[in-house]
Amino acid sequence: FFAQVFYNGSNAGNADANDDNGTYYLRSGLPVVDNSTVLVGQLQQGFNLGNTKFTAGADYIATTPVTAGTIMGRNEEDDNITEMGTYLQFTRNLTENIEFTGAVRGDMNSRLEGTQFSPRAAFVWKATPTQNWRLTYNRAFNSPASFAFFLDQFSGQNVNLGPVLGNTQVRIFGNPSKEGWKYDRSCDAAINGGLCMRSPFGGPNPVTASGHVMVPGIMQAFGGQLAGGLAALGLPAAQVANVAAALRGLQPTATQVRGVLRNLGAAGSPIVPWTNPVDLSALTANFSNTWEVGYKGVFNNNFRLAVDFWYQIRPADPATQVVNLDDAVFLDPTTLGSYLGAAMGPTLVANGVPAAAVSTVVTNWVTSLAQIPGGLLNFNNPLYDQNYLVFTYQNAQGQIDVRGIDIAADYLINDTYSISATYSNLNRNVWEKAPNATPLNPVTANAAKHRGTVTMRYDNQTSGMTGELRVRYTGGFPMMSGVYNSYNQSTPISYAPVPENLFFDAGVSMKLPFLANARWSLNGQNLLDNRVNSFIGVPAVGRMVTTRISYTF
């Protein structure tokens, strides 16, 4: 029987969001408060039924983010996650040399729908007492991290969306659990399916996503400028003022001036159909399927070799990007031209514009006005209280495959000294042709293709003293993790790929002669102070020395 309770609390060093003495975002300089906690409970029981060994267990994880709004923002009061899981594993000898292990696990997450099941199966062939081969299959379940549901913070970037919408904040949001991002369809059901938009011309509340709603406000803002261009035709100031006043008084109906949706994220801002807005679904569980062939062997009682080759099919990493660039509402040039021609033609002629020039004047007006986004579609989410460019988490679309090899070797020189080495390789870490990926916005593993270590150990059982020297190598790699990416996607800062690094570590430990069962250790990492970033957006950590005293009961 095994039971464990584990509690972890973090402290970023800041008392509140105005305290800048502790941790802060390198990207924006804003302070970070993180007093979050994780409570874990585990139970496990082993038992035998005949020739079969069983292990059953359950675990409980309670994650409680406490960030004073610096990470979870306005979600601070509703961002806890509870996870519960149970599992059953059994091992049975099929023959004298072949062993089979099977397992099944079920998990529930308070922020996900349903129950997730993960099976596992393994065959082990013990070819000799010192050598065995292993064939395994594993289906692993991954829950989204808490920030994928509840993040609410400024990205550090504003995008200018024109003279009406102006600088619009790119805001990083989580994907609301079990809901997703749903468009607000509470406006006039007869117009574009009831879609609503937020526009400076509609006041503080959402309004019907239609061109006629924007015309009065646009004319108040630009009517004088449009009329002012008529001075080139020789119109005196009084007549220009008459035209401006007429423009400011325009009140078209929904059938007279329609709106169009355009994609601001594509070249030329092409028109997209009104059926294009589709609700962004809530996050779901991700599963990876892994097959592995492994070998372990001991030679001459002093050399151990382990080789594992694996192949994995996994979801293309959940996308994180601006999801509403194609939600900009513009005036429809066709209906706007017809309306202005009918509504303003007589006024233009009456104020001195030649009848033959009216069509040209109206065309020029339409050309100018139809290029100005006047609103963005609204989301049915209380956090969307103004126009934002929504940078959020989405479910993975499709799958990718990756394979790799892990090698570990240990050589016992004598009873005191040993040397070991490890090497790991991925066949690829960038997928440019993954679903929804492009060369400029690919799926990445966020990991190096090559990693390795070499370690020399000293272990004197008589004196109780141990020592270790280690060399670590990790190759460089590009990254794509939200705004932290090396492809300059929706980030105000251009990040370089993670560079390759080579570190030297050392450590010693000894039994304390004056206190039985006590051991003191001193460990140094990155002894040469090689300061490189291990991940985009994190500090370049230099030499770190830690010490520890442990006591065994």
VEXDREN-2710 file (C-alpha; in Angstrom, 1 decimal):
% VEXDREN-2710
k/r/px/py/pz
1/PHE/0.0/0.0/0.0
2/PHE/1.2/3.5/-0.8
3/ALA/-0.3/6.9/0.1
4/GLN/1.0/10.3/-0.5
5/VAL/-0.1/13.9/-0.1
6/PHE/1.8/16.6/-1.8
7/TYR/1.3/20.4/-1.6
8/ASN/3.2/22.9/-3.7
9/GLY/2.9/26.7/-3.3
10/SER/4.6/29.3/-5.4
11/ASN/5.6/32.9/-4.7
12/ALA/6.7/35.2/-7.5
13/GLY/7.9/37.8/-5.0
14/ASN/5.3/40.5/-5.6
15/ALA/2.6/41.3/-3.0
16/ASP/0.2/42.7/-5.6
17/ALA/-0.1/43.9/-9.1
18/ASN/1.6/47.2/-8.2
19/ASP/4.6/45.6/-6.6
20/ASP/7.6/45.6/-8.9
21/ASN/10.2/44.1/-6.6
22/GLY/9.8/40.5/-7.7
23/THR/9.1/38.7/-10.9
24/TYR/8.0/40.6/-14.0
25/TYR/7.3/39.9/-17.7
26/LEU/10.4/40.4/-19.9
27/ARG/8.0/41.1/-22.8
28/SER/6.1/44.0/-21.2
29/GLY/7.9/44.8/-17.9
30/LEU/4.6/44.3/-15.9
31/PRO/4.8/42.7/-12.5
32/VAL/3.7/39.1/-12.0
33/VAL/1.9/37.9/-8.9
34/ASP/1.8/34.1/-8.6
35/ASN/0.8/32.6/-5.2
36/SER/-0.8/29.6/-6.8
37/THR/-1.0/26.2/-5.1
38/VAL/-1.3/22.6/-6.2
39/LEU/-2.6/19.9/-3.8
40/VAL/-2.0/16.3/-4.9
41/GLY/-3.3/13.1/-3.2
42/GLN/-2.4/9.6/-4.3
43/LEU/-3.4/6.1/-3.2
44/GLN/-2.0/2.8/-4.5
45/GLN/-2.6/-0.8/-3.6
46/GLY/-0.9/-3.9/-5.0
47/PHE/-2.3/-7.4/-4.7
48/ASN/-2.1/-10.8/-6.4
49/LEU/-4.8/-13.0/-7.9
50/GLY/-3.3/-16.3/-8.8
51/ASN/-0.2/-15.7/-11.0
52/THR/-1.3/-12.1/-11.9
53/LYS/0.0/-9.1/-10.1
54/PHE/-2.3/-6.1/-9.8
55/THR/-1.8/-2.5/-8.9
56/ALA/-4.8/-0.2/-8.5
57/GLY/-4.7/3.4/-7.6
58/ALA/-6.4/6.8/-7.6
59/ASP/-5.1/10.4/-7.6
60/TYR/-6.6/13.8/-7.0
61/ILE/-5.1/17.2/-8.1
62/ALA/-6.5/20.5/-7.1
63/THR/-4.9/23.5/-8.9
64/THR/-5.7/26.9/-7.4
65/PRO/-4.3/29.9/-9.4
66/VAL/-3.8/33.0/-7.3
67/THR/-2.4/35.8/-9.5
68/ALA/-4.0/39.0/-8.4
69/GLY/-5.2/39.5/-12.0
70/THR/-1.6/39.6/-13.4
71/ILE/-2.1/36.3/-15.2
72/MET/-5.7/35.2/-15.1
73/GLY/-7.0/38.8/-15.2
74/ARG/-10.8/39.0/-14.8
75/ASN/-11.0/35.2/-14.4
76/GLU/-9.3/35.4/-11.0
77/GLU/-12.5/34.4/-9.1
78/ASP/-13.3/31.4/-11.3
79/ASP/-10.1/29.6/-12.4
80/ASN/-9.7/26.5/-10.1
81/ILE/-9.3/23.1/-11.7
82/THR/-10.0/19.7/-10.1
83/GLU/-8.7/16.5/-11.7
84/MET/-9.4/13.0/-10.5
85/GLY/-8.1/9.7/-12.0
86/THR/-8.1/6.0/-11.3
87/TYR/-6.1/3.2/-12.9
88/LEU/-5.6/-0.5/-12.8
89/GLN/-2.5/-2.3/-14.0
90/PHE/-1.7/-6.0/-14.1
91/THR/1.3/-8.1/-15.0
92/ARG/1.3/-11.7/-15.9
93/ASN/3.8/-14.2/-17.3
94/LEU/2.6/-15.6/-20.5
95/THR/5.5/-18.0/-20.8
96/GLU/8.7/-18.5/-18.9
97/ASN/10.4/-15.7/-20.8
98/ILE/7.5/-13.4/-21.9
99/GLU/5.7/-11.1/-19.6
100/PHE/2.6/-9.0/-20.4
101/THR/1.6/-5.8/-18.7
102/GLY/-1.7/-4.1/-19.3
103/ALA/-3.2/-1.0/-17.8
104/VAL/-6.2/1.3/-18.2
105/ARG/-6.7/4.7/-16.7
106/GLY/-9.7/7.0/-16.5
107/ASP/-9.5/10.7/-15.8
108/MET/-12.0/13.5/-15.2
109/ASN/-11.2/17.2/-15.3
110/SER/-13.7/19.7/-13.9
111/ARG/-13.1/22.0/-16.9
112/LEU/-13.5/19.4/-19.6
113/GLU/-16.6/17.4/-20.7
114/GLY/-16.7/13.7/-20.2
115/THR/-14.3/11.1/-19.0
116/GLN/-11.0/10.3/-20.7
117/PHE/-9.6/6.7/-21.0
118/SER/-6.0/5.8/-21.6
119/PRO/-5.0/2.1/-22.2
120/ARG/-1.5/0.7/-22.2
121/ALA/0.0/-2.6/-23.2
122/ALA/3.5/-4.0/-23.0
123/PHE/5.3/-7.3/-23.9
124/VAL/8.7/-8.0/-22.3
125/TRP/10.8/-10.8/-23.7
126/LYS/13.6/-11.8/-21.3
127/ALA/16.0/-13.4/-23.8
128/THR/18.6/-14.0/-21.1
129/PRO/18.9/-13.2/-17.4
130/THR/20.8/-10.0/-18.4
131/GLN/19.0/-9.0/-21.6
132/ASN/15.4/-8.2/-22.5
133/TRP/13.3/-6.7/-25.3
134/ARG/10.2/-4.6/-24.8
135/LEU/7.3/-3.8/-27.1
136/THR/4.8/-1.2/-25.8
137/TYR/1.7/0.8/-26.9
138/ASN/0.5/3.7/-24.9
139/ARG/-2.4/6.1/-25.3
140/ALA/-1.7/9.2/-23.2
141/PHE/-4.2/11.8/-22.2
142/ASN/-3.2/15.5/-21.8
143/SER/-5.3/18.1/-20.1
144/PRO/-4.9/21.7/-21.2
145/ALA/-3.0/23.9/-18.7
146/SER/-5.0/26.3/-16.5
147/PHE/-3.9/29.3/-18.5
148/ALA/-5.3/27.8/-21.7
149/PHE/-8.7/28.2/-20.0
150/PHE/-8.3/31.4/-18.0
151/LEU/-5.5/33.6/-19.3
152/ASP/-6.6/37.3/-19.6
153/GLN/-3.8/39.8/-20.2
154/PHE/-2.5/42.4/-22.6
155/SER/-0.1/40.9/-25.2
156/GLY/2.0/44.0/-25.3
157/GLN/0.9/44.8/-28.8
158/ASN/-1.6/47.1/-30.4
159/VAL/-2.6/47.0/-34.1
160/ASN/-3.8/50.1/-35.9
161/LEU/-7.1/49.1/-37.6
162/GLY/-7.7/52.4/-39.3
163/PRO/-9.1/55.9/-38.5
164/VAL/-12.3/54.5/-36.9
165/LEU/-11.2/51.5/-34.8
166/GLY/-7.7/53.0/-34.2
167/ASN/-5.1/51.1/-32.1
168/THR/-6.8/47.9/-31.1
169/GLN/-5.4/45.8/-28.3
170/VAL/-4.2/42.3/-29.0
171/ARG/-5.3/40.5/-25.9
172/ILE/-4.4/37.0/-24.8
173/PHE/-7.5/35.1/-23.6
174/GLY/-8.0/31.6/-22.5
175/ASN/-10.7/29.5/-24.2
176/PRO/-13.7/29.5/-21.8
177/SER/-14.1/26.0/-20.4
178/LYS/-17.0/24.0/-21.8
179/GLU/-18.2/27.0/-23.8
180/GLY/-15.6/28.2/-26.2
181/TRP/-15.8/31.6/-28.0
182/LYS/-19.3/32.1/-29.3
183/TYR/-20.4/35.0/-31.5
184/ASP/-23.1/37.3/-30.1
185/ARG/-26.2/36.7/-32.2
186/SER/-28.6/38.6/-30.0
187/CYS/-29.2/41.5/-32.5
188/ASP/-31.7/41.8/-35.3
189/ALA/-32.3/38.2/-36.4
190/ALA/-33.3/39.4/-39.9
191/ILE/-29.9/40.9/-40.6
192/ASN/-26.9/38.6/-41.0
193/GLY/-28.2/36.0/-38.6
194/GLY/-28.5/38.4/-35.7
195/LEU/-24.7/39.0/-35.5
196/CYS/-23.7/41.9/-33.4
197/MET/-20.7/44.1/-33.6
198/ARG/-18.9/46.7/-31.4
199/SER/-18.4/50.0/-33.2
200/PRO/-17.4/53.5/-32.0
201/PHE/-20.6/54.6/-33.8
202/GLY/-22.8/52.3/-31.8
203/GLY/-22.1/53.5/-28.3
204/PRO/-20.9/51.3/-25.4
205/ASN/-23.2/48.4/-26.2
206/PRO/-23.1/45.9/-29.2
207/VAL/-25.2/46.9/-32.2
208/THR/-26.5/45.1/-35.3
209/ALA/-23.6/44.1/-37.6
210/SER/-24.7/46.1/-40.6
211/GLY/-23.5/49.0/-42.7
212/HIS/-26.5/51.2/-42.1
213/VAL/-25.7/51.4/-38.4
214/MET/-22.2/52.9/-39.2
215/VAL/-23.2/55.5/-41.8
216/PRO/-24.5/58.3/-39.4
217/GLY/-21.3/58.1/-37.3
218/ILE/-19.0/57.8/-40.3
219/MET/-20.6/60.8/-41.9
220/GLN/-20.3/62.8/-38.6
221/ALA/-16.6/62.0/-38.6
222/PHE/-15.8/62.3/-42.3
223/GLY/-18.6/64.3/-43.9
224/GLY/-16.7/67.5/-43.7
225/GLN/-13.6/65.9/-45.3
226/LEU/-15.7/64.3/-48.1
227/ALA/-17.4/67.6/-48.8
228/GLY/-14.2/69.6/-48.6
229/GLY/-12.9/67.8/-51.7
230/LEU/-15.6/69.5/-53.7
231/ALA/-13.7/72.8/-53.4
232/ALA/-11.5/71.5/-56.3
233/LEU/-14.6/71.8/-58.5
234/GLY/-14.9/75.5/-57.7
235/LEU/-17.7/75.2/-55.1
236/PRO/-17.7/78.1/-52.6
237/ALA/-17.5/77.5/-48.9
238/ALA/-21.2/77.9/-48.3
239/GLN/-22.1/75.2/-50.8
240/VAL/-19.4/72.9/-49.4
241/ALA/-20.9/73.4/-46.0
242/ASN/-24.4/72.5/-47.4
243/VAL/-23.1/69.2/-48.8
244/ALA/-21.3/68.4/-45.5
245/ALA/-24.5/69.1/-43.5
246/ALA/-26.5/66.8/-45.9
247/LEU/-23.9/64.0/-45.5
248/ARG/-24.1/64.3/-41.7
249/GLY/-27.9/64.0/-41.8
250/LEU/-27.9/60.7/-43.7
251/GLN/-29.9/57.9/-42.0
252/PRO/-30.1/54.9/-44.3
253/THR/-32.1/51.7/-43.6
254/ALA/-30.7/48.2/-43.3
255/THR/-31.7/47.5/-46.9
256/GLN/-30.3/50.7/-48.3
257/VAL/-26.7/50.2/-47.0
258/ARG/-25.5/46.8/-46.0
259/GLY/-22.2/45.7/-44.4
260/VAL/-19.6/43.3/-45.6
261/LEU/-17.1/41.3/-43.6
262/ARG/-13.4/41.5/-44.6
263/ASN/-10.3/39.6/-43.5
264/LEU/-7.8/42.0/-42.2
265/GLY/-5.2/39.2/-41.9
266/ALA/-5.1/38.5/-45.7
267/ALA/-3.6/40.6/-48.5
268/GLY/-6.1/43.1/-49.8
269/SER/-8.5/42.4/-47.0
270/PRO/-10.8/40.2/-49.1
271/ILE/-14.5/39.9/-48.5
272/VAL/-15.6/36.8/-46.5
273/PRO/-19.2/35.6/-46.4
274/TRP/-21.5/36.3/-43.5
275/THR/-21.7/32.6/-42.9
276/ASN/-18.0/32.6/-42.2
277/PRO/-18.2/33.4/-38.5
278/VAL/-18.3/30.0/-36.8
279/ASP/-18.1/29.6/-33.0
280/LEU/-14.7/28.5/-31.7
281/SER/-15.3/25.3/-29.8
282/ALA/-14.3/24.7/-26.2
283/LEU/-11.0/22.9/-25.5
284/THR/-11.1/19.2/-25.4
285/ALA/-8.7/16.5/-24.3
286/ASN/-5.6/15.7/-26.4
287/PHE/-4.4/12.1/-26.9
288/SER/-1.1/10.8/-28.1
289/ASN/-0.5/7.3/-29.4
290/THR/3.0/5.9/-28.9
291/TRP/4.6/2.7/-30.0
292/GLU/8.0/1.7/-28.6
293/VAL/10.6/-1.0/-29.1
294/GLY/13.2/-1.1/-26.4
295/TYR/16.3/-3.2/-25.5
296/LYS/18.2/-3.4/-22.2
297/GLY/21.3/-5.5/-21.6
298/VAL/24.1/-5.9/-19.1
299/PHE/27.5/-7.2/-20.2
300/ASN/30.3/-8.5/-18.1
301/ASN/28.5/-7.2/-15.0
302/ASN/30.0/-3.7/-15.6
303/PHE/28.4/-2.3/-18.8
304/ARG/24.7/-1.5/-19.2
305/LEU/23.1/-0.5/-22.5
306/ALA/19.5/0.7/-23.1
307/VAL/18.1/1.6/-26.5
308/ASP/14.6/2.7/-27.1
309/PHE/13.1/3.5/-30.5
310/TRP/9.6/5.1/-30.5
311/TYR/7.0/6.4/-32.9
312/GLN/4.2/8.7/-32.0
313/ILE/1.1/10.0/-33.6
314/ARG/-0.1/13.1/-31.8
315/PRO/-2.3/16.1/-32.3
316/ALA/-0.8/19.0/-34.2
317/ASP/-0.1/21.3/-31.4
318/PRO/-3.2/23.3/-30.3
319/ALA/-3.1/26.5/-32.2
320/THR/-2.7/29.9/-30.5
321/GLN/-3.4/32.8/-32.7
322/VAL/-5.7/35.8/-33.4
323/VAL/-9.0/34.4/-34.3
324/ASN/-11.1/37.4/-35.3
325/LEU/-9.0/39.2/-38.0
326/ASP/-11.7/38.1/-40.5
327/ASP/-14.5/39.7/-38.4
328/ALA/-14.1/43.3/-39.5
329/VAL/-17.3/45.0/-40.7
330/PHE/-17.0/47.4/-43.6
331/LEU/-19.6/49.4/-45.6
332/ASP/-20.8/47.5/-48.7
333/PRO/-19.5/49.5/-51.6
334/THR/-22.3/48.4/-54.0
335/THR/-25.3/49.4/-51.8
336/LEU/-23.4/52.4/-50.4
337/GLY/-22.8/53.7/-53.9
338/SER/-26.5/53.3/-54.9
339/TYR/-27.7/55.0/-51.7
340/LEU/-25.3/58.0/-51.9
341/GLY/-26.2/58.5/-55.6
342/ALA/-29.9/58.6/-54.8
343/ALA/-29.6/60.5/-51.5
344/MET/-26.9/63.0/-52.4
345/GLY/-27.2/63.4/-56.2
346/PRO/-29.8/66.2/-56.0
347/THR/-28.0/67.9/-53.2
348/LEU/-24.7/67.9/-55.1
349/VAL/-26.4/69.3/-58.3
350/ALA/-28.3/71.9/-56.3
351/ASN/-25.0/73.1/-54.8
352/GLY/-23.1/73.5/-58.0
353/VAL/-21.7/70.1/-58.9
354/PRO/-22.2/69.4/-62.6
355/ALA/-24.6/66.5/-63.2
356/ALA/-22.0/64.7/-65.2
357/ALA/-19.6/64.8/-62.3
358/VAL/-22.0/63.4/-59.6
359/SER/-21.1/59.8/-60.5
360/THR/-17.4/60.5/-60.2
361/VAL/-17.9/62.3/-56.8
362/VAL/-20.0/59.5/-55.4
363/THR/-17.5/56.8/-56.7
364/ASN/-14.6/58.7/-55.0
365/TRP/-16.6/58.9/-51.7
366/VAL/-17.4/55.2/-51.8
367/THR/-13.8/54.2/-52.6
368/SER/-12.7/56.1/-49.5
369/LEU/-15.4/55.0/-47.1
370/ALA/-15.4/51.3/-48.2
371/GLN/-11.8/50.9/-47.1
372/ILE/-12.5/51.9/-43.5
373/PRO/-13.4/49.1/-41.0
374/GLY/-16.1/50.5/-38.7
375/GLY/-16.6/47.6/-36.3
376/LEU/-15.6/44.1/-35.2
377/LEU/-18.1/41.3/-34.5
378/ASN/-18.9/40.9/-30.9
379/PHE/-18.4/37.7/-28.8
380/ASN/-20.9/36.5/-26.2
381/ASN/-18.3/36.7/-23.5
382/PRO/-18.3/39.2/-20.6
383/LEU/-14.6/39.7/-21.0
384/TYR/-15.1/41.0/-24.5
385/ASP/-16.2/44.4/-23.3
386/GLN/-14.6/46.4/-26.1
387/ASN/-13.0/45.7/-29.5
388/TYR/-10.0/43.3/-29.1
389/LEU/-8.0/41.2/-31.4
390/VAL/-8.6/37.9/-29.6
391/PHE/-5.4/35.8/-29.3
392/THR/-6.6/32.5/-27.8
393/TYR/-6.2/28.8/-27.6
394/GLN/-7.8/26.3/-30.0
395/ASN/-8.1/22.6/-30.3
396/ALA/-5.5/20.9/-32.5
397/GLN/-6.6/20.3/-36.1
398/GLY/-5.4/17.0/-37.5
399/GLN/-2.3/15.0/-36.4
400/ILE/1.4/14.9/-36.9
401/ASP/3.8/12.0/-36.4
402/VAL/7.3/12.0/-35.0
403/ARG/9.8/9.3/-34.2
404/GLY/12.9/9.3/-32.0
405/ILE/15.6/7.2/-30.4
406/ASP/16.9/7.3/-26.8
407/ILE/20.2/5.6/-25.9
408/ALA/21.7/5.3/-22.4
409/ALA/25.0/3.5/-21.5
410/ASP/26.7/3.0/-18.1
411/TYR/30.2/1.6/-17.6
412/LEU/31.5/0.6/-14.2
413/ILE/35.2/1.3/-14.2
414/ASN/35.7/-0.2/-10.7
415/ASP/33.8/-0.2/-7.4
416/THR/34.3/3.5/-7.0
417/TYR/34.3/5.1/-10.5
418/SER/31.8/4.9/-13.3
419/ILE/31.0/6.8/-16.5
420/SER/27.6/7.1/-18.3
421/ALA/26.3/8.7/-21.5
422/THR/22.9/9.5/-22.9
423/TYR/21.7/10.6/-26.4
424/SER/18.3/11.5/-27.7
425/ASN/17.2/12.3/-31.2
426/LEU/14.0/13.5/-32.8
427/ASN/13.6/12.9/-36.6
428/ARG/12.1/16.4/-36.9
429/ASN/10.9/19.3/-34.7
430/VAL/9.2/21.6/-37.3
431/TRP/6.1/20.7/-39.3
432/GLU/5.4/23.3/-42.0
433/LYS/2.8/21.1/-43.7
434/ALA/0.8/20.2/-40.6
435/PRO/-3.0/21.1/-40.7
436/ASN/-3.4/24.9/-40.7
437/ALA/0.4/25.3/-40.6
438/THR/2.5/27.4/-43.0
439/PRO/6.3/28.0/-43.4
440/LEU/5.8/31.2/-41.5
441/ASN/3.5/29.8/-38.9
442/PRO/4.4/26.1/-38.5
443/VAL/3.8/23.5/-35.8
444/THR/7.0/23.1/-33.7
445/ALA/8.0/20.5/-31.1
446/ASN/9.6/23.3/-29.0
447/ALA/12.5/20.9/-28.4
448/ALA/15.9/20.1/-29.8
449/LYS/16.5/17.4/-32.3
450/HIS/19.7/16.4/-30.5
451/ARG/20.4/16.1/-26.8
452/GLY/23.1/14.3/-24.9
453/THR/25.0/14.0/-21.6
454/VAL/28.3/12.5/-20.4
455/THR/28.7/11.9/-16.7
456/MET/31.7/10.8/-14.5
457/ARG/30.7/9.5/-11.0
458/TYR/32.7/8.8/-7.9
459/ASP/31.0/6.7/-5.2
460/ASN/32.9/5.7/-2.1
461/GLN/30.7/3.3/-0.1
462/THR/33.2/3.2/2.8
463/SER/33.5/6.9/3.4
464/GLY/30.0/7.8/2.2
465/MET/31.3/10.5/-0.2
466/THR/30.1/10.8/-3.7
467/GLY/31.0/13.2/-6.6
468/GLU/29.8/13.8/-10.1
469/LEU/31.0/15.7/-13.2
470/ARG/28.5/16.1/-16.1
471/VAL/28.5/17.7/-19.5
472/ARG/25.1/18.5/-21.1
473/TYR/24.5/19.4/-24.7
474/THR/21.2/20.6/-26.3
475/GLY/20.8/21.6/-29.9
476/GLY/19.1/24.8/-30.9
477/PHE/15.5/24.9/-32.1
478/PRO/12.8/27.3/-33.3
479/MET/9.7/27.8/-31.2
480/MET/6.0/28.5/-31.5
481/SER/4.2/28.9/-28.2
482/GLY/1.6/31.7/-28.3
483/VAL/3.2/35.1/-28.4
484/TYR/6.5/33.4/-27.5
485/ASN/7.6/32.4/-31.0
486/SER/10.6/32.8/-33.3
487/TYR/8.4/33.4/-36.4
488/ASN/7.2/36.9/-35.4
489/GLN/3.6/35.8/-35.3
490/SER/1.3/38.2/-33.3
491/THR/4.1/39.2/-31.0
492/PRO/5.5/42.8/-30.3
493/ILE/9.0/41.4/-29.8
494/SER/11.0/39.5/-32.4
495/TYR/12.5/36.5/-30.7
496/ALA/15.4/34.5/-32.0
497/PRO/15.3/30.7/-32.0
498/VAL/16.6/29.0/-28.8
499/PRO/20.4/28.6/-29.3
500/GLU/22.4/25.4/-28.8
501/ASN/24.0/25.2/-25.5
502/LEU/26.8/23.3/-23.7
503/PHE/26.8/23.2/-19.9
504/PHE/29.2/21.7/-17.3
505/ASP/27.9/20.6/-13.9
506/ALA/29.4/19.2/-10.8
507/GLY/28.2/17.9/-7.4
508/VAL/29.5/16.4/-4.2
509/SER/27.8/14.8/-1.2
510/MET/28.9/13.3/2.1
511/LYS/27.6/11.8/5.2
512/LEU/27.8/14.1/8.2
513/PRO/30.1/12.5/10.8
514/PHE/28.4/14.2/13.7
515/LEU/24.8/13.3/12.7
516/ALA/23.8/9.8/11.9
517/ASN/21.6/9.3/8.8
518/ALA/22.2/12.9/7.6
519/ARG/23.8/13.8/4.3
520/TRP/25.0/17.1/3.0
521/SER/25.3/17.9/-0.7
522/LEU/26.6/20.8/-2.9
523/ASN/25.7/21.0/-6.5
524/GLY/26.7/23.5/-9.2
525/GLN/25.0/23.8/-12.6
526/ASN/26.4/25.7/-15.6
527/LEU/29.7/26.1/-13.8
528/LEU/31.2/28.1/-16.7
529/ASP/28.3/30.6/-16.5
530/ASN/27.2/30.1/-20.1
531/ARG/24.2/32.3/-20.2
532/VAL/21.8/31.2/-22.9
533/ASN/18.0/31.1/-23.0
534/SER/16.6/27.6/-22.6
535/PHE/13.1/28.8/-23.8
536/ILE/11.9/31.9/-25.6
537/GLY/10.8/34.6/-23.2
538/VAL/12.7/33.3/-20.2
539/PRO/15.8/34.8/-18.6
540/ALA/19.2/33.5/-19.6
541/VAL/20.1/31.7/-16.4
542/GLY/23.8/31.6/-15.5
543/ARG/25.7/29.6/-12.9
544/MET/23.5/28.2/-10.1
545/VAL/24.8/26.6/-6.9
546/THR/22.5/24.8/-4.5
547/THR/23.1/23.0/-1.2
548/ARG/20.9/20.5/0.7
549/ILE/20.9/18.6/3.9
550/SER/18.7/15.4/4.0
551/TYR/17.9/13.1/6.9
552/THR/16.7/9.6/6.5
553/PHE/14.4/8.1/9.2
END
